[in-house]
Amino acid sequence: MKYGVIDIGSNSVRLLLWADGQTIYKKTNTTRLGAGVEQTGRLSPEAIARTAEAVRAFKAEAEEAGAVRVWAFATAAVRSAANGARFTAAVKALCGLDVDVIAGEREARLGLAGALEGRDGGIIDVGGASTEVTVSRGGKIVYAVSADVGAVRLRDACGEDREKLERFIGERIAVYGTIPSFEAYAVGGTATSLAALELALEPYDPTRTDGLRLSAASVLGWAERLLSMPQEERLALRGMDPRRADVLGGGALLLGRVMQRAGAAQITVSERDNLEGYLQEKLRERAE
C-alpha cells in the first residue's frame, strides 16, 4: 500500500510518497512559513495562505498517486507562533487534513529514527526555526534537545551580520549543555544543500548526497564563503539550490558551530530524516 507524509517546516513543505518499504519520491515546496516569526511571534497571513495551499496540493498529489492515507506534521514555526492554530485551521478548512504539531523533543526522535533506523549514533538536524541534536546508544535515546535557532530564524534575526550571527548562535545553542559523544549524521536541507555544493551537483541527486561525509572545517569554510559573497554570486554556484541561497550561509555557520560543540569532526549526510521517522511511527500505530 502507498502512504504519503507531509512535513510542514519553517522554510519548506515536503512530501514523502512511500510504498512497500520503499521511498517512491520526495518533493519540496519552499514557502517560508516561518519568515518573520522571530520578530513578531506570529505567522503572517501570506505565509499561512501559501503554505496551506502547498499542503493541499501535496495531499492531492499523494492521493492521485494512490496513497491510502496521508499524514501531515508541523514543526518549529507552527509550534512557536502565537497564531499557530490559525494555520492548522486553514489547512483543515482547505483540504480536510489534521496537522500534527510536534514538540521539539519528538521532532528530534523522529529524525533519529528516520536517519539511523535503530543504529547507534546521533543526528544534527538544522531546520528553518529550530535545530535538534539526538543521540542513541544501545538502542535507547540518551540525549534529545531542540534549540530555538534555525536557518530562517537566523536570517530574520541577524541578516548576514557575522558578529550578530555568531552571538545569536552561541546564545541559542547553549541549551545543549554537555552533548554525549556520537557518530554524527546530519539531516535537513542545510546539510543536503551543502553536500550538493561540495559535489557541484546539477541536477540534484539524492543518491550521491546520501552518505557524503563533510568535515567541520568544510562546513565552516562554506559558511565563510557564502556569507562573504553577494546573492547573485551564490546563485551562480554549481549545485546551489536557489530556494536556499539567502539562508544557507547562516545555516552552514550554525551547523558548523553545533558540530564543534558536539565534538564532531565530521558528519555523514543522510537523505532519510523525520519524514521516514514519522511514517514508521504511524505504521506501528496502525499495526497495533
SERO-4910 file (N, C-alpha, C, O; in steps of 0.05 Angstrom, whole numbers):
BEGIN
 pado doro    nc1    nc2    nc3   cac1   cac2   cac3    cc1    cc2    cc3    oc1    oc2    oc3
  Met    A     17    -24      0      0      0      0     17     25      0     40     25     10
  Lys    A      7     46    -11     21     72    -13     11     90     10    -12     91     17
  Tyr    A     30    106     20     24    126     40     39    152     34     60    152     20
  Gly    A     28    174     43     40    200     40     45    213     67     28    211     84
  Val    A     67    226     70     73    242     94     81    270     85     98    273     67
  Ile    A     70    290     98     77    318     92     90    331    116     78    331    138
  Asp    A    114    341    113    128    355    134    126    385    129    135    395    108
  Ile    A    114    399    148    110    428    145    131    442    162    127    445    187
  Gly    A    152    451    149    174    463    164    173    493    162    155    505    150
  Ser    A    193    506    175    194    535    176    203    547    149    196    569    142
  Asn    A    218    531    134    227    540    108    212    528     84    206    541     65
  Ser    A    205    502     87    193    488     64    173    467     73    172    459     96
  Val    A    156    460     54    137    437     57    148    415     40    155    418     17
  Arg    A    149    391     52    160    368     38    139    345     37    124    341     56
  Leu    A    140    330     15    122    307     12    139    282      9    158    281     -7
  Leu    A    133    261     24    144    234     20    122    216     10    101    214     23
  Leu    A    126    203    -12    108    182    -22    123    156    -19    145    153    -29
  Trp    A    110    137     -6    123    112      3    105     89     -3     80     91     -1
  Ala    A    117     66    -10    101     41    -14    118     17    -10    141     15    -20
  Asp    A    108     -2      6    120    -28     10    150    -26     17    166    -40      6
  Gly    A    155    -10     37    182     -8     47    202      9     31    225     10     38
  Gln    A    192     22     11    209     38     -6    199     67    -10    175     71    -13
  Thr    A    217     86    -10    210    113    -17    207    115    -47    226    109    -62
  Ile    A    184    124    -56    180    128    -85    192    154    -94    207    155   -113
  Tyr    A    186    175    -79    200    201    -84    194    220    -61    176    216    -44
  Lys    A    210    241    -60    205    264    -43    204    289    -60    217    291    -80
  Lys    A    187    308    -51    185    333    -65    185    356    -44    177    352    -21
  Thr    A    194    379    -53    197    402    -35    184    427    -48    187    432    -72
  Asn    A    170    442    -31    159    468    -40    168    489    -18    159    487      5
  Thr    A    185    507    -26    195    527     -6    175    549     -3    171    566    -21
  Thr    A    162    550     20    141    570     25    148    590     47    133    610     51
  Arg    A    170    586     62    179    604     83    156    610    103    151    634    109
  Leu    A    144    590    114    123    594    133    133    609    158    119    625    169
  Gly    A    158    604    165    169    616    190    181    644    186    191    655    205
  Ala    A    179    655    163    191    682    158    178    702    177    154    705    177
  Gly    A    194    717    191    185    738    209    176    730    236    171    747    253
  Val    A    175    704    242    165    695    268    184    704    290    175    709    312
  Glu    A    210    705    285    229    713    305    223    741    315    226    747    339
  Gln    A    214    759    297    209    787    304    181    791    316    177    805    335
  Thr    A    161    778    303    133    783    310    120    762    328    101    768    342
  Gly    A    132    738    328    120    717    344     95    705    331     81    689    343
  Arg    A     90    713    306     65    704    292     71    697    263     90    707    251
  Leu    A     55    678    252     56    672    224     41    693    209     20    701    217
  Ser    A     53    702    186     39    723    171     16    710    155     17    686    148
  Pro    A     -5    726    149    -28    715    134    -19    705    106    -29    685     97
  Glu    A      1    718     94     10    709     68     24    683     70     20    665     53
  Ala    A     41    679     90     55    654     94     36    631    100     39    609     90
  Ile    A     16    637    116     -5    617    122    -19    608     96    -22    584     92
  Ala    A    -27    627     80    -42    621     55    -25    604     36    -35    584     26
  Arg    A      0    613     31     15    598     11     24    571     21     27    552      5
  Thr    A     28    568     47     37    542     58     13    523     59     16    500     53
  Ala    A    -10    533     67    -34    516     67    -40    506     39    -48    483     36
  Glu    A    -37    523     19    -41    514     -8    -21    493    -17    -28    474    -31
  Ala    A      4    496     -8     24    476    -14     17    449     -2     20    428    -15
  Val    A      7    449     23     -2    424     36    -25    412     20    -26    388     16
  Arg    A    -44    429     13    -67    419     -3    -58    405    -28    -68    383    -35
  Ala    A    -40    418    -42    -31    407    -68    -16    381    -64    -19    362    -80
  Phe    A      1    379    -43     15    354    -38     -3    332    -30      0    309    -38
  Lys    A    -24    338    -14    -43    318     -6    -57    307    -31    -61    283    -34
  Ala    A    -66    325    -49    -80    317    -73    -62    300    -91    -71    280   -102
  Glu    A    -36    308    -93    -17    293   -109    -14    264    -98    -13    245   -114
  Ala    A    -11    262    -72     -7    236    -60    -31    218    -64    -28    194    -71
  Glu    A    -55    229    -61    -79    214    -65    -83    206    -94    -91    183    -99
  Glu    A    -76    223   -112    -78    217   -141    -58    195   -148    -63    179   -167
  Ala    A    -36    194   -133    -16    173   -138    -23    146   -125     -9    126   -129
  Gly    A    -45    146   -110    -55    121    -98    -50    118    -68    -54     96    -58
  Ala    A    -42    139    -55    -38    137    -26    -64    132    -12    -84    146    -16
  Val    A    -65    111      5    -89    105     20    -92    122     45   -114    123     56
  Arg    A    -70    135     53    -72    152     76    -49    173     74    -27    167     65
  Val    A    -56    198     81    -36    219     81    -36    232    108    -57    240    118
  Trp    A    -12    235    120     -9    248    146      7    274    142     22    276    123
  Ala    A      3    293    160     18    317    159     27    325    187     11    322    206
  Phe    A     51    334    190     60    344    216     75    371    212     86    376    190
  Ala    A     75    387    233     87    413    231    108    416    254    105    403    275
  Thr    A    128    432    249    150    434    269    152    462    280    131    474    288
  Ala    A    176    473    283    181    496    300    164    521    293    155    535    312
  Ala    A    161    528    268    147    552    261    118    552    273    109    572    284
  Val    A    104    530    269     77    529    279     75    526    309     59    539    322
  Arg    A     93    510    321     91    506    350    100    531    365     91    534    388
  Ser    A    117    548    353    126    571    368    110    596    363    112    616    378
  Ala    A     94    597    342     79    621    335     54    623    352     40    603    358
  Ala    A     47    647    360     24    652    376     -2    645    362    -22    637    374
  Asn    A     -1    646    335    -25    640    319    -22    614    303    -33    611    282
  Gly    A     -6    596    314     -2    570    300    -28    556    295    -31    542    274
  Ala    A    -48    558    313    -73    545    310    -88    556    285   -105    542    273
  Arg    A    -83    581    278    -96    592    254    -86    578    229   -102    573    211
  Phe    A    -61    571    229    -51    556    206    -63    528    204    -72    520    183
  Thr    A    -63    513    226    -74    486    225   -104    487    218   -114    469    204
  Ala    A   -118    508    227   -146    511    219   -149    516    189   -168    507    176
  Ala    A   -130    532    178   -131    539    150   -127    513    133   -141    510    113
  Val    A   -109    496    141   -104    471    127   -128    453    128   -137    442    108
  Lys    A   -140    451    152   -164    435    156   -187    444    138   -200    428    126
  Ala    A   -191    470    137   -212    481    121   -207    477     91   -226    473     75
  Leu    A   -182    478     83   -175    477     54   -176    449     43   -185    444     21
  Cys    A   -166    429     59   -165    402     48   -173    380     68   -170    357     61
  Gly    A   -182    387     91   -192    367    110   -171    352    125   -177    332    138
  Leu    A   -146    361    123   -123    347    136   -118    358    164   -117    382    168
  Asp    A   -116    340    183   -108    348    210    -78    349    213    -65    329    207
  Val    A    -67    372    221    -38    375    223    -30    369    251    -40    380    270
  Asp    A    -11    351    254      0    343    280     24    362    286     44    360    273
  Val    A     20    379    306     42    398    313     59    384    334     51    379    357
  Ile    A     84    377    326    101    361    344    120    378    360    130    398    351
  Ala    A    125    369    384    144    382    402    173    378    393    178    360    377
  Gly    A    191    395    402    219    394    393    232    367    399    247    357    383
  Glu    A    227    356    423    240    331    430    229    308    413    245    291    405
  Arg    A    203    309    406    193    288    389    204    291    361    210    272    347
  Glu    A    207    316    352    219    321    326    247    309    324    255    296    305
  Ala    A    262    312    346    289    301    347    288    271    346    304    259    331
  Arg    A    270    258    360    268    229    360    260    218    333    270    197    324
  Leu    A    242    232    319    233    223    293    256    225    273    259    207    256
  Gly    A    272    246    274    295    249    256    315    227    261    326    217    242
  Leu    A    319    220    286    338    199    292    328    172    281    343    157    269
  Ala    A    302    167    285    291    141    276    293    139    245    299    118    235
  Gly    A    287    161    232    288    160    202    316    157    192    321    142    173
  Ala    A    336    171    204    363    171    193    378    146    200    393    135    183
  Leu    A    375    136    225    392    114    234    379     87    235    392     67    236
  Glu    A    352     87    233    337     62    232    345     42    254    349     18    249
  Gly    A    348     52    278    354     35    301    384     32    307    391     21    328
  Arg    A    401     41    290    430     40    295    438     61    316    424     81    320
  Asp    A    460     56    330    471     76    349    484     98    334    494     95    311
  Gly    A    484    122    346    496    145    333    479    170    341    464    169    360
  Gly    A    483    191    327    468    215    333    463    232    308    477    229    288
  Ile    A    444    250    309    438    267    287    439    296    295    433    303    318
  Ile    A    446    313    276    443    342    278    423    350    256    428    345    233
  Asp    A    401    362    264    380    370    245    376    400    246    362    410    263
  Val    A    389    414    227    386    443    225    361    448    208    361    443    184
  Gly    A    340    460    220    316    467    206    314    496    201    334    511    202
  Gly    A    290    506    194    287    534    189    285    550    215    295    573    216
  Ala    A    273    539    236    270    554    261    281    540    285    282    552    307
  Ser    A    288    515    283    299    500    306    321    481    296    322    473    273
  Thr    A    337    472    315    359    453    309    359    432    331    362    438    355
  Glu    A    356    407    323    355    385    342    381    369    341    393    365    320
  Val    A    390    361    365    412    342    368    401    318    384    390    322    405
  Thr    A    405    294    374    394    270    386    416    248    385    429    245    364
  Val    A    419    233    407    439    212    409    426    186    419    411    187    438
  Ser    A    433    164    406    424    138    413    447    120    420    467    119    405
  Arg    A    444    104    442    464     84    449    450     59    459    430     61    474
  Gly    A    459     36    450    447     11    459    418      9    452    403     -3    466
  Gly    A    410     22    430    382     21    422    364     40    437    340     40    433
  Lys    A    375     57    455    359     76    470    369    104    466    393    109    463
  Ile    A    350    123    466    357    151    463    368    161    490    354    160    510
  Val    A    392    171    490    405    181    515    406    211    516    413    223    536
  Tyr    A    400    224    493    401    253    492    384    263    470    385    253    448
  Ala    A    367    283    475    350    295    454    343    323    463    327    327    481
  Val    A    354    343    449    350    371    456    345    387    431    359    384    411
  Ser    A    325    405    432    319    422    409    325    451    418    317    460    439
  Ala    A    339    465    400    346    493    405    330    511    386    326    504    363
  Asp    A    321    534    396    305    552    380    323    569    362    324    594    365
  Val    A    336    556    343    352    571    323    353    554    298    358    529    299
  Gly    A    349    567    276    350    553    250    357    573    228    362    596    234
  Ala    A    359    563    204    369    580    182    352    604    176    362    626    172
  Val    A    325    601    176    307    623    171    307    642    195    307    667    191
  Arg    A    305    631    219    305    647    243    331    664    244    330    688    253
  Leu    A    353    653    237    379    667    237    378    691    217    386    713    224
  Arg    A    368    686    193    367    708    174    349    730    184    355    754    181
  Asp    A    326    723    195    307    743    205    319    759    228    314    784    230
  Ala    A    334    746    245    344    759    269    370    775    264    375    795    276
  Cys    A    387    765    246    414    775    243    421    784    215    442    797    211
  Gly    A    405    778    195    413    784    168    438    768    161    439    744    165
  Glu    A    459    782    151    484    769    145    507    781    161    530    780    153
  Asp    A    500    794    183    520    806    201    534    784    216    522    771    233
  Arg    A    559    779    210    574    756    221    575    757    252    572    737    265
  Glu    A    580    781    262    582    783    292    555    777    305    555    763    325
  Lys    A    534    787    293    507    781    305    501    751    302    490    739    321
  Leu    A    507    739    279    502    711    275    517    694    296    505    676    308
  Glu    A    542    700    300    558    684    320    546    687    348    544    668    363
  Arg    A    539    712    355    528    716    382    501    702    385    497    689    406
  Phe    A    484    704    365    457    692    367    460    662    368    447    649    385
  Ile    A    477    651    351    481    622    352    492    612    379    482    593    390
  Gly    A    512    627    389    524    619    414    504    619    437    504    602    454
  Glu    A    487    639    437    466    641    458    446    619    456    439    607    477
  Arg    A    437    613    432    416    593    429    425    564    433    410    548    444
  Ile    A    449    558    424    458    530    427    470    524    455    477    501    460
  Ala    A    471    544    472    479    539    500    460    519    513    468    505    532
  Val    A    435    517    503    416    499    515    424    470    513    414    453    528
  Tyr    A    443    464    495    452    436    491    468    426    515    468    402    520
  Gly    A    480    444    530    496    434    553    518    416    543    531    421    523
  Thr    A    522    394    558    542    374    550    529    353    533    511    339    541
  Ile    A    539    350    508    528    331    489    545    305    490    570    307    488
  Pro    A    533    282    494    549    257    493    562    253    467    552    263    446
  Ser    A    585    240    466    599    235    441    583    216    424    570    199    435
  Phe    A    584    219    398    569    202    380    580    204    352    593    223    344
  Glu    A    574    183    336    580    183    308    558    201    295    535    194    297
  Ala    A    566    222    282    548    244    275    537    241    246    552    237    227
  Tyr    A    511    243    244    497    245    219    482    272    218    475    282    239
  Ala    A    478    282    195    464    308    192    441    304    173    444    293    151
  Val    A    417    313    181    393    312    164    383    341    160    391    359    174
  Gly    A    366    344    140    354    370    135    366    385    111    387    377    101
  Gly    A    353    406    103    360    420     78    387    433     79    401    435     58
  Thr    A    396    443    102    422    456    104    444    435     97    462    441     81
  Ala    A    443    412    110    463    391    105    463    381     76    484    379     64
  Thr    A    439    375     66    438    364     39    446    385     18    458    379     -2
  Ser    A    439    411     24    447    432      5    477    436      5    489    441    -16
  Leu    A    490    434     28    519    436     29    532    413     15    553    416      1
  Ala    A    520    389     18    531    366      3    529    370    -27    548    363    -41
  Ala    A    507    382    -36    504    388    -65    525    407    -75    536    405    -96
  Leu    A    531    428    -58    552    447    -65    580    433    -65    596    438    -83
  Glu    A    585    417    -46    610    403    -44    615    386    -69    638    384    -78
  Leu    A    594    373    -79    596    356   -102    591    371   -129    594    360   -150
  Ala    A    583    397   -127    576    413   -150    555    399   -167    558    396   -191
  Leu    A    534    389   -154    513    373   -167    494    390   -183    481    408   -172
  Glu    A    491    384   -208    470    395   -225    462    374   -245    478    368   -263
  Pro    A    438    362   -244    418    368   -224    423    354   -197    441    338   -195
  Tyr    A    407    361   -178    409    349   -151    404    319   -153    385    310   -166
  Asp    A    420    304   -139    418    275   -139    421    264   -111    443    262   -101
  Pro    A    398    256    -98    399    247    -70    415    221    -67    425    216    -45
  Thr    A    418    206    -88    434    181    -85    464    188    -82    479    171    -72
  Arg    A    472    212    -89    500    220    -86    505    236    -60    526    234    -48
  Thr    A    485    251    -52    489    266    -27    486    248     -3    499    253     17
  Asp    A    469    228     -5    465    210     17    490    194     24    501    180      6
  Gly    A    500    197     48    524    183     56    550    199     53    571    191     61
  Leu    A    548    223     41    571    240     38    581    250     65    565    258     82
  Arg    A    607    249     69    619    259     94    630    287     90    644    293     71
  Leu    A    623    305    109    632    332    109    647    338    135    637    331    156
  Ser    A    671    350    133    685    357    157    674    383    169    662    399    154
  Ala    A    679    388    194    671    413    206    685    436    192    674    458    188
  Ala    A    710    432    185    725    453    171    713    459    144    711    483    137
  Ser    A    703    439    130    690    444    104    664    459    108    658    478     93
  Val    A    648    451    128    622    464    133    627    493    140    613    511    129
  Leu    A    646    499    158    651    526    165    664    542    142    661    566    140
  Gly    A    679    528    125    690    541    102    668    550     83    670    572     71
  Trp    A    648    533     79    625    541     62    611    565     75    602    583     61
  Ala    A    608    565    102    595    587    115    609    613    110    597    633    103
  Glu    A    636    613    113    652    636    108    649    646     79    646    670     74
  Arg    A    650    627     61    648    634     32    621    645     25    619    666     12
  Leu    A    600    632     34    573    641     27    566    668     39    553    685     27
  Leu    A    574    672     64    568    697     78    584    721     67    576    744     72
  Ser    A    605    715     53    622    737     42    615    745     14    627    764      3
  Met    A    597    730      1    591    737    -27    563    747    -31    545    740    -15
  Pro    A    558    764    -50    531    774    -56    513    752    -66    522    731    -75
  Gln    A    487    757    -65    467    736    -73    471    726   -101    468    703   -106
  Glu    A    477    744   -120    480    735   -147    503    716   -151    502    698   -168
  Glu    A    524    719   -136    546    700   -137    539    673   -125    547    652   -135
  Arg    A    524    673   -104    515    648    -92    498    633   -112    501    609   -115
  Leu    A    479    647   -124    461    634   -143    476    622   -167    466    604   -180
  Ala    A    500    632   -173    516    622   -195    532    598   -188    544    585   -205
  Leu    A    534    591   -162    549    568   -154    537    542   -164    512    538   -163
  Arg    A    553    524   -175    543    499   -184    534    482   -161    549    477   -142
  Gly    A    509    473   -162    498    457   -140    481    473   -121    468    462   -103
  Met    A    480    500   -124    465    516   -105    435    513   -110    425    515   -133
  Asp    A    420    509    -89    391    509    -90    382    538    -88    385    550    -66
  Pro    A    371    550   -109    363    578   -107    343    585    -85    342    608    -77
  Arg    A    328    565    -76    309    570    -55    322    573    -28    309    581     -9
  Arg    A    347    565    -26    362    567      0    385    586     -1    399    589     19
  Ala    A    390    599    -23    414    615    -26    417    637     -6    439    644      2
  Asp    A    394    648      3    396    671     22    398    662     51    403    679     68
  Val    A    394    636     57    395    627     85    417    606     90    422    599    112
  Leu    A    429    597     68    448    574     72    474    582     86    485    565    100
  Gly    A    483    606     82    507    615     96    504    614    126    521    603    140
  Gly    A    482    625    136    477    625    165    472    596    174    481    589    196
  Gly    A    458    580    158    453    553    165    478    537    167    481    520    185
  Ala    A    497    542    149    523    528    150    539    536    174    551    519    187
  Leu    A    538    561    181    552    570    205    540    557    230    555    548    248
  Leu    A    514    555    231    501    542    253    509    512    255    516    503    276
  Leu    A    507    498    232    514    470    232    543    466    241    549    448    257
  Gly    A    561    483    231    589    480    239    594    485    269    609    471    282
  Arg    A    580    505    280    583    511    309    571    488    326    582    482    347
  Val    A    549    477    317    538    454    332    556    430    331    560    416    351
  Met    A    568    425    308    587    404    305    611    408    325    619    389    338
  Gln    A    621    432    326    643    438    344    634    433    373    649    422    389
  Arg    A    610    442    380    601    439    408    598    409    415    603    401    437
  Ala    A    590    393    395    586    364    399    612    349    397    612    325    402
  Gly    A    634    362    389    659    348    386    659    330    361    674    311    360
  Ala    A    643    337    341    641    321    317    660    333    295    654    355    284
  Ala    A    681    319    289    700    329    269    688    326    241    696    341    223
  Gln    A    669    308    237    656    305    211    627    295    215    620    284    236
  Ile    A    611    298    195    584    288    194    580    272    169    594    276    149
  Thr    A    561    253    170    552    239    147    524    249    140    506    248    156
  Val    A    521    258    116    495    269    107    476    247    102    483    227     89
  Ser    A    451    249    112    430    229    108    406    242     94    396    263    103
  Glu    A    397    229     73    372    238     60    347    228     74    325    238     70
  Arg    A    351    208     92    329    198    108    327    215    134    348    220    146
  Asp    A    303    223    141    301    241    164    274    238    178    263    215    180
  Asn    A    263    259    188    238    257    204    213    249    187    193    241    199
  Leu    A    214    252    161    192    242    144    190    212    147    169    201    152
  Glu    A    213    198    144    213    169    147    207    162    176    193    142    181
  Gly    A    218    177    195    212    171    223    183    174    230    172    157    245
  Tyr    A    170    194    220    141    198    225    125    175    212    106    165    225
  Leu    A    132    167    188    118    145    175    121    119    191    102    105    195
  Gln    A    146    114    201    150     90    217    131     90    242    119     70    248
  Glu    A    129    113    254    112    116    278     83    110    271     69     95    286
  Lys    A     73    121    250     45    117    242     40     88    234     18     78    240
  Leu    A     58     76    220     54     48    212     54     30    236     39     10    236
  Arg    A     70     36    256     69     19    281     42     22    294     31      3    304
  Glu    A     32     47    295      6     51    307    -16     36    293    -34     25    306
  Arg    A    -15     35    266    -35     20    251    -33    -10    256    -53    -24    254
  Ala    A     -9    -19    262     -5    -48    265    -14    -57    293    -18    -81    298
  Glu    A    -16    -39    312    -23    -46    340    -52    -52    343    -61    -58    365
***
